Every structure is written in C-alpha cells, then in structure tokens.
Amino acid sequence: MSLGEFMENGSMVSPNGRRKKGKPELNIKPPAYKKIPFGCKPIDELFLGGVKVTKPLMIFGRSGIGKTWLCTQLACNFTRIDKKRKVLYINTEADFDDENVEIILGYFQKRWRDIDVSRIEFKDIRTLFDLGRFFGMQFEIEIKEKSVTAIVKYPKTSRPVKTSVKDEAWFTASPFYKLMSTGEYGLVIIDSLSAIVKPEIPRGTQYLPARATLQTPLLSAWLTSSGIFYAPVVFTVHGSVNPQGQALDSPFGGEDLKFYIKHILGILPPTKDIVPERYKQLWRRFRRVWRYRYGFLDQEMRTVVLAKDYGYTDLSYLAGGVA
C-alpha cells in the first residue's frame, strides 16, 4: 500500500475512491539494532545496552537535575547509530528555546564528531490540548471549586467533536501517526509530560482521577507506537513532592504511569557517600541514575557525572582533569 492510501474520516481511501475498512498497513522494517545507547557506560549497563526500540521509557527527576541533558544526549547518540532515520523531539518547556538548543547541541558536536544534528527535528508544543490533538485526542477540562473533571474525545478529523467513539481507526487519523508512518523517524522524545499537565490539573490526590483520564490515553498511544514503528517514545516527568513541598524519589503523575510504562529511569542528586574525596569540590556534578523499573530486573543505582559542556559520562572522565 502506498502512502497515498491514507485516512479520511477514519476509513481507508484507495486511489479509485473506494473505502477500505481497517487500519493502514505499515511497511516499516525493524532496524538492525535492538537498543539505542545513551552514550554513557554506567547508564547503558543499567539498561542492558540502552533504550529498547519497541518500548517507551520514562525519565523522572526533580527540576534542574539534568533530564533534558540526558534526552539531548540520547538524541545525538541516536544519529550516530542510525544514519538514516530522524529524531522527533517534542519540547513542551518554554526555557528550552532555539538559543539553548543550539548551545547544548554544540557541546555534543564537540564530544562526538560524527553526530548529525540536522536529523534532530524539534517541535514545540506548549499546551496539553495541543499535545492531545497531535496524538489524535480532544481534551476537555471542567474546573469547579473543589474538583476537576477531564473528558477525552477521539475525533477522526481536525475538527472538534461533541461526541466520539474510540475505535481502531482513531489513532491512525492522528497527525502523529501520519508522521510516523512515513518511516522517517526512529526515536521520539517528549520533554516533558508533567510540564504541561501541571498547569491544567492542580496538585493533590483529589485530582488524580482527572490527571489519569488525560494521561492514560497518551501512555497507551506511546506504548502502541513504540512497538509498531520501532521508534521508542522517551518522555520526562518531574519528581513527586510531598504536601510540604519536599522532593520525593518517585515520578510525578500517579500509579497509571507505572501501569503502562515498564521501563523507568530516575535521576537523583548526589549523596555524600558517592563522591570520592578527591572530587569533593565537584560534588554538584555527580548524579545517581536509578534503574527504577526494567522488566524483571531489580532496582539498581549507578553513579555518573554530568560534566560541564560535555554531558553524562562515567567517573573516568574526571581523571582527565576536565569537568
């Protein structure tokens, strides 16, 4: 089937105008590699070689810990192992603007001479509603004095609908599906999910049902797309905080995240015991990377360094006197 046979109102339309039932056929072959490495030995060892090409990965950590650094490093390293396909980097955070993108990409161009930043395609999405539309969903939020109600609809065209039916065709009608079905993309990064959920859904356990209503269909779509396109969806969320505002070592977003996402990486700040005495003055550069969840493997942590103007690396980098 050619790309010309695509969706119109949820049904297949062939060149002769006859409708075909069912979803579009895909002609996307699996890549020669099964994992996308981060380019940092301790992290790649934790995840048995990197990000699995058919599974989504969630990265969580408190604000400013280095989630965007790791996502950008993964995107750059992807262009080194796959010389044809591109990265779709969906940016939801206003401070990661064109100037900062250029700076951080410049660091990795110095680190790895063989990366191709032209194959990292940045797409800015600033609202939860726009993110939903990109993945074929229409979000509606009703805010009352002490409650929030969320509704998800599944239009098969770009026009808003009053009612909808979720069937097999809804996802294939989405802009995201149409983009990915070209086979041009091998990695999708969404940085971050919680940055655009938080402004719409207040913090608090009473609002978890509304948050889950909006997040669950997105997670389901990412789980599906990772498998059928051989292009994992890697997304970031903030770390949770308790009612007193103290950071907790768990992902923000509720239990539905853990139900759908089986591969989870946490980035935690350093503790005194992980920093060698000779590097005490550089303690702020250290991070603990946590294999929070990965199949049937136990949780495990590794110590890494987020080196200035360089990215994530192991401790041997410091032996060269640069950090």
C-alpha positions as a printed NumPy array, in Angstrom:
array([[  0.   ,   0.   ,   0.   ],
       [  1.294,   3.435,  -0.906],
       [  1.327,   6.422,   1.414],
       [ -1.334,   7.918,  -0.853],
       [ -3.828,   5.427,   0.542],
       [ -4.392,   7.167,   3.791],
       [ -7.092,   8.092,   6.237],
       [-10.195,  10.093,   5.512],
       [-12.646,  10.326,   8.404],
       [-11.183,   7.157,   9.913],
       [-11.515,   4.909,   6.839],
       [ -9.006,   3.859,   4.217],
       [ -9.442,   5.549,   0.852],
       [ -7.804,   3.97 ,  -2.198],
       [ -6.874,   5.948,  -5.34 ],
       [-10.109,   4.834,  -7.053],
       [-12.157,   6.386,  -4.267],
       [-13.345,   3.173,  -2.68 ],
       [-13.166,   2.962,   1.073],
       [-11.28 ,   0.204,   2.784],
       [-12.035,  -0.942,   6.273],
       [ -9.405,  -1.304,   8.968],
       [ -6.202,   0.491,   9.757],
       [ -3.455,   1.447,   7.301],
       [ -0.857,  -1.195,   6.56 ],
       [  2.674,  -0.3  ,   7.53 ],
       [  5.824,  -1.232,   5.692],
       [  8.304,  -0.349,   8.43 ],
       [ 11.032,  -2.888,   8.999],
       [ 12.833,  -3.298,  12.324],
       [ 16.294,  -1.721,  12.46 ],
       [ 19.439,  -3.796,  12.715],
       [ 19.942,  -2.62 ,  16.315],
       [ 17.634,  -3.511,  19.216],
       [ 18.773,  -0.845,  21.682],
       [ 19.593,   2.858,  21.452],
       [ 22.523,   3.589,  23.793],
       [ 22.757,   6.791,  25.819],
       [ 26.486,   7.075,  25.225],
       [ 27.212,   6.802,  28.957],
       [ 28.603,   3.426,  30.012],
       [ 27.052,   3.163,  33.516],
       [ 23.57 ,   4.086,  32.233],
       [ 23.821,   1.752,  29.253],
       [ 24.91 ,  -1.066,  31.558],
       [ 21.922,  -0.449,  33.833],
       [ 19.536,  -0.773,  30.894],
       [ 21.353,  -3.644,  29.186],
       [ 22.535,  -1.551,  26.276],
       [ 20.147,   1.391,  26.242],
       [ 16.55 ,   2.121,  25.251],
       [ 14.712,  -0.82 ,  23.708],
       [ 13.411,   0.18 ,  20.264],
       [  9.921,  -1.238,  20.865],
       [  9.262,   0.059,  24.391],
       [  8.617,   3.536,  25.823],
       [ 10.921,   4.828,  28.542],
       [ 10.085,   7.333,  31.255],
       [ 12.789,   9.542,  32.78 ],
       [ 11.937,  11.282,  36.04 ],
       [ 13.739,  13.662,  38.355],
       [ 13.388,  16.954,  40.134],
       [ 13.584,  20.236,  38.251],
       [ 17.087,  21.123,  37.064],
       [ 18.539,  17.656,  37.708],
       [ 19.509,  17.08 ,  34.063],
       [ 16.617,  15.307,  32.302],
       [ 16.873,  17.483,  29.196],
       [ 20.637,  16.903,  29.094],
       [ 20.075,  13.147,  29.019],
       [ 17.331,  13.381,  26.39 ],
       [ 19.513,  15.523,  24.127],
       [ 22.466,  13.186,  24.612],
       [ 20.269,  10.232,  23.637],
       [ 19.02 ,  12.096,  20.549],
       [ 22.553,  12.951,  19.444],
       [ 23.835,   9.439,  20.02 ],
       [ 20.914,   8.036,  18.02 ],
       [ 22.184,   9.848,  14.903],
       [ 25.479,   8.017,  15.333],
       [ 23.972,   4.503,  15.259],
       [ 21.183,   5.147,  12.749],
       [ 22.435,   7.015,   9.701],
       [ 19.043,   7.421,   8.017],
       [ 16.142,   7.943,  10.411],
       [ 15.448,  11.074,  12.407],
       [ 14.597,  12.047,  15.974],
       [ 11.313,  13.792,  16.726],
       [ 11.975,  15.914,  19.811],
       [  8.746,  17.386,  21.232],
       [  9.627,  20.268,  23.507],
       [  6.969,  21.494,  25.945],
       [  9.161,  23.733,  28.111],
       [  9.49 ,  27.401,  27.193],
       [ 13.032,  27.802,  28.574],
       [ 14.43 ,  25.229,  26.118],
       [ 14.346,  27.719,  23.272],
       [ 16.293,  27.86 ,  19.999],
       [ 19.296,  29.536,  21.627],
       [ 19.618,  26.888,  24.352],
       [ 19.068,  24.111,  21.835],
       [ 21.925,  25.429,  19.714],
       [ 24.218,  25.647,  22.741],
       [ 23.609,  22.139,  24.028],
       [ 23.824,  20.6  ,  20.562],
       [ 27.143,  22.393,  20.124],
       [ 28.515,  20.631,  23.213],
       [ 27.689,  17.23 ,  21.772],
       [ 29.082,  18.142,  18.37 ],
       [ 32.41 ,  18.746,  20.11 ],
       [ 32.127,  15.49 ,  22.036],
       [ 31.116,  13.327,  19.058],
       [ 32.292,  14.478,  15.654],
       [ 30.06 ,  12.021,  13.805],
       [ 26.623,  13.184,  15.019],
       [ 24.151,  14.732,  12.595],
       [ 22.102,  17.383,  14.392],
       [ 20.165,  18.085,  11.178],
       [ 18.296,  14.837,  11.833],
       [ 17.032,  16.009,  15.218],
       [ 13.713,  17.675,  14.481],
       [ 12.399,  19.892,  17.268],
       [  8.674,  20.507,  17.576],
       [  7.358,  22.955,  20.181],
       [  4.061,  22.049,  21.837],
       [  3.136,  24.378,  24.653],
       [ -0.258,  23.175,  25.913],
       [ -1.792,  19.894,  26.974],
       [ -4.605,  20.46 ,  24.491],
       [ -2.169,  20.801,  21.591],
       [ -0.349,  17.651,  22.694],
       [ -3.631,  15.778,  22.757],
       [ -4.542,  16.966,  19.255],
       [ -1.154,  15.867,  17.922],
       [ -1.866,  12.338,  19.177],
       [ -5.458,  12.327,  17.927],
       [ -7.283,  13.307,  21.12 ],
       [ -9.541,  16.157,  22.116],
       [ -9.143,  17.101,  25.787],
       [-11.791,  18.95 ,  27.768],
       [-11.33 ,  20.049,  31.38 ],
       [-14.058,  21.327,  33.676],
       [-12.789,  23.078,  36.8  ],
       [-15.073,  23.571,  39.778],
       [-14.377,  24.931,  43.237],
       [-13.089,  21.663,  44.69 ],
       [-12.989,  19.277,  41.76 ],
       [-11.698,  18.842,  38.232],
       [-13.357,  16.693,  35.589],
       [-11.499,  15.629,  32.455],
       [-13.009,  14.233,  29.259],
       [-11.163,  12.706,  26.32 ],
       [-12.727,  12.503,  22.868],
       [-11.376,  10.878,  19.736],
       [-12.138,  12.907,  16.584],
       [-11.206,  11.39 ,  13.25 ],
       [-10.768,  14.777,  11.605],
       [ -9.102,  18.016,  12.66 ],
       [-12.46 ,  19.478,  13.677],
       [-13.641,  19.383,  17.328],
       [-16.465,  16.947,  18.055],
       [-19.245,  16.837,  20.643],
       [-19.253,  13.063,  20.879],
       [-16.937,  10.357,  19.594],
       [-16.334,   6.634,  19.549],
       [-12.928,   5.205,  20.34 ],
       [-12.309,   2.507,  17.756],
       [ -9.335,   1.072,  15.911],
       [ -9.227,   3.964,  13.474],
       [ -8.871,   6.933,  15.816],
       [ -5.106,   6.714,  16.339],
       [ -4.351,   6.215,  12.663],
       [ -6.105,   9.508,  11.926],
       [ -3.795,  11.473,  14.222],
       [ -1.073,  13.823,  12.906],
       [  1.48 ,  11.816,  14.898],
       [  0.547,   8.531,  13.237],
       [  0.657,  10.057,   9.788],
       [  4.094,  11.491,  10.509],
       [  5.499,   8.274,  11.95 ],
       [  4.028,   6.014,   9.256],
       [  6.452,   7.523,   6.736],
       [  9.173,   5.501,   8.449],
       [ 11.446,   8.536,   8.694],
       [ 11.662,   8.62 ,  12.496],
       [ 13.397,   6.166,  14.807],
       [ 13.158,   7.93 ,  18.163],
       [ 10.537,  10.192,  19.771],
       [ 11.343,  12.352,  22.798],
       [  8.7  ,  14.263,  24.776],
       [ 10.246,  16.676,  27.254],
       [  8.204,  16.966,  29.36 ],
       [  4.769,  15.491,  30.074],
       [  4.318,  16.899,  33.57 ],
       [  5.304,  20.433,  32.476],
       [  2.057,  20.772,  30.532],
       [ -0.154,  18.651,  32.793],
       [  0.559,  20.632,  35.958],
       [ -0.856,  23.975,  34.723],
       [ -4.173,  22.309,  33.859],
       [ -4.615,  19.834,  36.733],
       [ -3.874,  21.114,  40.257],
       [ -1.635,  19.166,  42.596],
       [ -3.39 ,  16.943,  45.132],
       [ -4.66 ,  13.397,  45.496],
       [ -8.258,  14.506,  44.836],
       [ -7.216,  15.458,  41.301],
       [ -5.514,  12.165,  40.437],
       [ -8.574,  10.741,  38.601],
       [ -8.693,  13.737,  36.239],
       [ -4.938,  13.525,  35.645],
       [ -5.189,   9.803,  34.939],
       [ -8.037,  10.388,  32.478],
       [ -5.796,  12.627,  30.388],
       [ -2.524,  10.737,  30.767],
       [ -3.767,   7.194,  30.215],
       [ -4.704,   7.503,  26.511],
       [ -1.39 ,   9.256,  25.822],
       [  0.565,   6.486,  27.524],
       [ -1.429,   3.876,  25.642],
       [ -0.681,   5.602,  22.333],
       [  3.04 ,   5.8  ,  23.148],
       [  3.14 ,   2.138,  24.109],
       [  1.46 ,   1.193,  20.837],
       [  3.519,   3.464,  18.603],
       [  6.846,   2.376,  20.104],
       [  6.1  ,  -1.178,  19.042],
       [  4.659,  -0.693,  15.571],
       [  7.121,   1.969,  14.394],
       [ 10.261,   0.549,  16.06 ],
       [ 10.717,   4.048,  17.48 ],
       [ 10.619,   4.255,  21.274],
       [  8.849,   7.166,  22.934],
       [ 11.096,   8.568,  25.662],
       [  9.35 ,  11.101,  27.88 ],
       [ 10.219,  13.005,  31.018],
       [  8.229,  13.815,  34.131],
       [  9.109,  15.716,  37.266],
       [  9.754,  14.013,  40.561],
       [  6.916,  13.91 ,  43.074],
       [  6.79 ,  16.194,  46.089],
       [  5.026,  15.732,  49.404],
       [  2.439,  18.206,  50.785],
       [  5.289,  20.143,  52.418],
       [  6.956,  20.661,  49.052],
       [  9.847,  18.273,  49.704],
       [ 11.091,  16.236,  46.758],
       [ 10.335,  12.509,  46.73 ],
       [ 12.236,   9.89 ,  44.787],
       [  9.294,   8.809,  42.641],
       [  7.75 ,  10.005,  39.347],
       [  5.042,  12.636,  39.298],
       [  1.788,  11.52 ,  37.711],
       [  0.201,   8.721,  39.723],
       [  0.128,   4.95 ,  39.51 ],
       [ -1.171,   4.861,  35.93 ],
       [  2.333,   5.792,  34.768],
       [  3.733,   2.624,  36.309],
       [  0.911,   0.5  ,  34.889],
       [  1.701,   1.392,  31.282],
       [  5.426,   2.126,  31.455],
       [  7.635,  -0.812,  32.39 ],
       [ 10.969,   0.896,  31.716],
       [ 11.652,   3.795,  34.083],
       [ 14.881,   5.706,  34.733],
       [ 15.299,   8.075,  37.659],
       [ 17.916,  10.811,  38.034],
       [ 18.679,  11.692,  41.644],
       [ 21.   ,  14.245,  43.24 ],
       [ 24.276,  13.066,  44.782],
       [ 24.746,  11.906,  48.338],
       [ 27.992,  12.44 ,  50.23 ],
       [ 28.957,   8.781,  50.16 ],
       [ 29.092,   8.504,  46.341],
       [ 31.569,  11.342,  45.767],
       [ 35.257,  10.34 ,  46.054],
       [ 37.253,  12.555,  48.409],
       [ 39.465,  13.897,  45.624],
       [ 36.391,  15.184,  43.751],
       [ 34.569,  16.772,  46.682],
       [ 34.802,  20.222,  45.089],
       [ 32.932,  18.841,  42.067],
       [ 30.15 ,  17.155,  44.024],
       [ 27.457,  19.161,  42.244],
       [ 28.397,  17.394,  39.002],
       [ 27.559,  13.958,  40.364],
       [ 24.246,  12.188,  39.815],
       [ 22.715,   8.906,  40.851],
       [ 20.988,   7.152,  37.974],
       [ 18.358,   4.707,  39.114],
       [ 17.026,   1.722,  37.243],
       [ 13.667,   2.268,  38.852],
       [ 11.935,  -0.301,  36.691],
       [ 13.108,  -2.578,  33.898],
       [ 11.28 ,  -5.828,  33.322],
       [ 12.072,  -8.398,  35.96 ],
       [ 15.39 ,  -6.876,  36.99 ],
       [ 15.888,  -5.499,  40.486],
       [ 16.223,  -1.814,  41.106],
       [ 19.823,  -0.627,  40.922],
       [ 21.727,   2.655,  41.009],
       [ 24.931,   3.811,  39.357],
       [ 26.995,   6.923,  39.919],
       [ 27.584,   9.153,  36.904],
       [ 28.916,  12.619,  36.208],
       [ 27.037,  15.347,  34.359],
       [ 30.136,  17.09 ,  33.096],
       [ 30.089,  20.735,  32.123],
       [ 29.829,  21.295,  28.365],
       [ 30.048,  17.534,  27.816],
       [ 27.043,  15.597,  29.155],
       [ 26.64 ,  12.36 ,  31.081],
       [ 29.725,  10.223,  31.478],
       [ 31.457,   7.925,  33.965],
       [ 33.942,   8.895,  36.674],
       [ 36.947,   8.152,  34.474],
       [ 36.242,  11.421,  32.666],
       [ 37.251,  13.348,  35.794],
       [ 40.647,  11.697,  35.821],
       [ 41.481,  13.838,  32.813],
       [ 41.063,  16.967,  34.917],
       [ 38.065,  18.307,  32.982],
       [ 34.539,  18.572,  34.411]])
